[in-house]
């Protein structure tokens, strides 16, 4: 059953996910037993690759601060500022 679930997932599910599906199907088994049996069968799920942020310290110089953190202006269109917020695509 473990091999069937693993192959049905495209060889991606690890022991916690397979254990959850087995329990939902009515099996009484521990997650450690599923992990041990998967190791004996030579099955290993794929690790999720997390996206890293583009801004990392010491990778590229920071943009120059021309307004010296003073965002007040006497008239419109004199001082412009912006914010780039990055969200991982994997986050909800």
C-alpha atoms as a printed R data frame, in Angstrom:
   type eleno elety resid chain resno      x      y      z
1  ATOM     1    CA   UNK     A     1  0.000  0.000  0.000
2  ATOM     2    CA   UNK     A     2  2.893  2.361  0.809
3  ATOM     3    CA   UNK     A     3  4.487  1.774 -2.597
4  ATOM     4    CA   UNK     A     4  1.135  2.267 -4.321
5  ATOM     5    CA   UNK     A     5  0.547  5.644 -2.605
6  ATOM     6    CA   UNK     A     6  4.145  6.711 -3.259
7  ATOM     7    CA   UNK     A     7  4.007  5.876 -6.960
8  ATOM     8    CA   UNK     A     8  0.550  7.446 -7.239
9  ATOM     9    CA   UNK     A     9  2.008 10.712 -5.944
10 ATOM    10    CA   UNK     A    10  4.607 10.783 -8.706
11 ATOM    11    CA   UNK     A    11  7.321  9.651 -6.270
12 ATOM    12    CA   UNK     A    12  6.973 12.854 -4.242
13 ATOM    13    CA   UNK     A    13  5.217 12.044 -0.957
14 ATOM    14    CA   UNK     A    14  7.288 11.469  2.158
15 ATOM    15    CA   UNK     A    15  6.429  9.356  5.178
16 ATOM    16    CA   UNK     A    16  4.252 11.971  6.971
17 ATOM    17    CA   UNK     A    17  1.960 12.409  3.967
18 ATOM    18    CA   UNK     A    18  1.783  8.683  3.242
19 ATOM    19    CA   UNK     A    19  1.082  8.000  6.932
20 ATOM    20    CA   UNK     A    20 -1.780 10.522  6.858
21 ATOM    21    CA   UNK     A    21 -3.328  8.891  3.799
22 ATOM    22    CA   UNK     A    22 -2.985  5.427  5.357
23 ATOM    23    CA   UNK     A    23 -4.691  6.565  8.580
24 ATOM    24    CA   UNK     A    24 -7.497  8.154  6.581
25 ATOM    25    CA   UNK     A    25 -7.901  4.840  4.743
26 ATOM    26    CA   UNK     A    26 -8.341  3.050  8.071
27 ATOM    27    CA   UNK     A    27 -4.844  1.660  8.680
28 ATOM    28    CA   UNK     A    28 -3.479  1.676 12.251
29 ATOM    29    CA   UNK     A    29  0.212  2.401 11.837
30 ATOM    30    CA   UNK     A    30  2.707  4.917 13.214
31 ATOM    31    CA   UNK     A    31  4.535  7.488 11.125
32 ATOM    32    CA   UNK     A    32  7.868  5.997 12.250
33 ATOM    33    CA   UNK     A    33  6.838  2.570 10.968
34 ATOM    34    CA   UNK     A    34  5.918  4.094  7.612
35 ATOM    35    CA   UNK     A    35  9.298  5.877  7.506
36 ATOM    36    CA   UNK     A    36 11.150  2.659  8.319
37 ATOM    37    CA   UNK     A    37  9.249  0.661  5.699
38 ATOM    38    CA   UNK     A    38  9.834  3.367  3.094
39 ATOM    39    CA   UNK     A    39 13.579  3.248  3.847
40 ATOM    40    CA   UNK     A    40 13.574 -0.542  3.492
41 ATOM    41    CA   UNK     A    41 11.779 -0.214  0.153
42 ATOM    42    CA   UNK     A    42 14.204  2.484 -0.987
43 ATOM    43    CA   UNK     A    43 11.485  5.114 -1.292
44 ATOM    44    CA   UNK     A    44 12.265  8.740 -0.508
45 ATOM    45    CA   UNK     A    45 10.020 11.723 -1.124
46 ATOM    46    CA   UNK     A    46 11.231 14.869 -2.834
47 ATOM    47    CA   UNK     A    47 12.302 17.781 -0.725
48 ATOM    48    CA   UNK     A    48 10.423 21.027 -1.234
49 ATOM    49    CA   UNK     A    49 12.654 23.733 -2.635
50 ATOM    50    CA   UNK     A    50 11.934 27.037 -0.981
51 ATOM    51    CA   UNK     A    51 12.427 30.201 -2.959
52 ATOM    52    CA   UNK     A    52 15.034 32.486 -1.520
53 ATOM    53    CA   UNK     A    53 14.572 36.218 -1.435
54 ATOM    54    CA   UNK     A    54 16.382 38.331 -3.973
55 ATOM    55    CA   UNK     A    55 17.802 40.727 -1.417
56 ATOM    56    CA   UNK     A    56 20.572 39.128  0.577
57 ATOM    57    CA   UNK     A    57 23.104 41.009  2.638
58 ATOM    58    CA   UNK     A    58 26.572 41.249  1.110
59 ATOM    59    CA   UNK     A    59 25.388 40.029 -2.298
60 ATOM    60    CA   UNK     A    60 24.929 43.441 -3.907
61 ATOM    61    CA   UNK     A    61 25.228 46.997 -2.659
62 ATOM    62    CA   UNK     A    62 22.182 48.760 -1.265
63 ATOM    63    CA   UNK     A    63 20.598 51.478 -3.395
64 ATOM    64    CA   UNK     A    64 21.825 54.969 -2.540
65 ATOM    65    CA   UNK     A    65 19.608 56.975 -0.166
66 ATOM    66    CA   UNK     A    66 19.320 60.292 -2.007
67 ATOM    67    CA   UNK     A    67 16.636 61.731  0.331
68 ATOM    68    CA   UNK     A    68 18.440 60.603  3.528
69 ATOM    69    CA   UNK     A    69 15.199 59.105  4.904
70 ATOM    70    CA   UNK     A    70 13.445 62.507  4.770
71 ATOM    71    CA   UNK     A    71 10.239 61.977  2.787
72 ATOM    72    CA   UNK     A    72  8.715 65.419  3.334
73 ATOM    73    CA   UNK     A    73  8.201 67.610  0.268
74 ATOM    74    CA   UNK     A    74  7.012 71.200 -0.253
75 ATOM    75    CA   UNK     A    75  5.120 70.391 -3.461
76 ATOM    76    CA   UNK     A    76  4.020 67.307 -5.391
77 ATOM    77    CA   UNK     A    77  6.485 65.454 -7.621
78 ATOM    78    CA   UNK     A    78  9.618 66.474 -5.710
79 ATOM    79    CA   UNK     A    79 10.381 63.325 -3.693
80 ATOM    80    CA   UNK     A    80  9.543 59.839 -4.878
81 ATOM    81    CA   UNK     A    81  9.857 56.666 -2.854
82 ATOM    82    CA   UNK     A    82  8.697 53.098 -3.208
83 ATOM    83    CA   UNK     A    83  8.595 49.736 -1.544
84 ATOM    84    CA   UNK     A    84  9.211 46.361 -3.114
85 ATOM    85    CA   UNK     A    85  7.632 43.656 -1.033
86 ATOM    86    CA   UNK     A    86  8.332 40.104 -2.106
87 ATOM    87    CA   UNK     A    87  6.059 37.156 -1.345
88 ATOM    88    CA   UNK     A    88  6.961 33.519 -1.873
89 ATOM    89    CA   UNK     A    89  4.674 31.794 -4.319
90 ATOM    90    CA   UNK     A    90  4.438 28.830 -1.949
91 ATOM    91    CA   UNK     A    91  2.995 30.888  0.896
92 ATOM    92    CA   UNK     A    92 -0.778 31.097  1.281
